[in-house]
Amino acid sequence: MLLRSIPRLSLIGRYGLPFSFVHVVRRAVISAALLVFFGLAACSQKPKLSPLPAGTVVVAFGDSVTYGYGAGPGEDWPSKLAAMTGWRIVNGGVSGDTAQAGKGRIKALLDETKPAMVLVEIGGNDFLRRRKPKEVKEDIRDIIASIRKSGAEPVLVAVPEASLGALAIPTDADIYAELSKEEKVAIIPGVFSKTLGQAELRSDMIHPNAQGYAQMATGIFAEMKRIGLVPG
């Protein structure tokens, strides 16, 4: 409506050709709108993260899958990932832990270790206890907030919502992709689910075995390289 109210005044272009003033304004308005659009789109994208050098303190925060249940000492995925990256990874996995309980213990672990980054793999036990996904999501959001408040960078490791049953095909619970988008936090998708989907990589229906943890570490490493946390 605004453009139609502008009088169609004739101007002389660079080469002496007449053109309408309204066309100039319309083009300017469209150009400005495109700049705003692409500017907002760029702002909504997660920034590319910088590689972390060897020796950086990183916390792996989670439940029995982070702890390494079903495998021997040193066969957990945080230990395998530490060997690949050279980072000093603190295994903060607690068997049976939930996102609901985890948000109460994260601060003390952050204060003790002062990490640069925290890998968050948690929520599976909440799902097994039939908690509502939206409740689990808010608990993990609180964990992310605590990590950021400490000055560390959070990274989500997506967890399958349900993996019981020999014929189940595990897939990531939706809340992890949602949190990644809403909180603009990096995510490692599909790695845990893909591991549990292969019988030879499981110690039981909800835990990897030593070979499975090794594959998780390899998958997490590859995703971290893709998002810029390890040198390409």
MODA-V519056 format. One record per helix or strand. SS is the DSSP state (2 for helix, 1 for strand). FROM is the first residue (numbers start at 1). TO is the last residue. If there is no record, write none. Layout:
ss->(SS & SS)
from->(FROM & FROM)
to->(TO & TO)
//
This chain:
ss->(2 & 1 & 1 & 2 & 1 & 2 & 2 & 1 & 2 & 1 & 2 & 2 & 1 & 1 & 1 & 2 & 1 & 2 & 2 & 1 & 1 & 2)
from->(3 & 10 & 18 & 21 & 57 & 64 & 77 & 88 & 99 & 117 & 124 & 133 & 153 & 160 & 172 & 174 & 186 & 191 & 199 & 202 & 208 & 210)
to->(5 & 12 & 20 & 44 & 62 & 67 & 85 & 93 & 113 & 121 & 128 & 150 & 157 & 160 & 172 & 183 & 188 & 196 & 201 & 202 & 208 & 227)
//
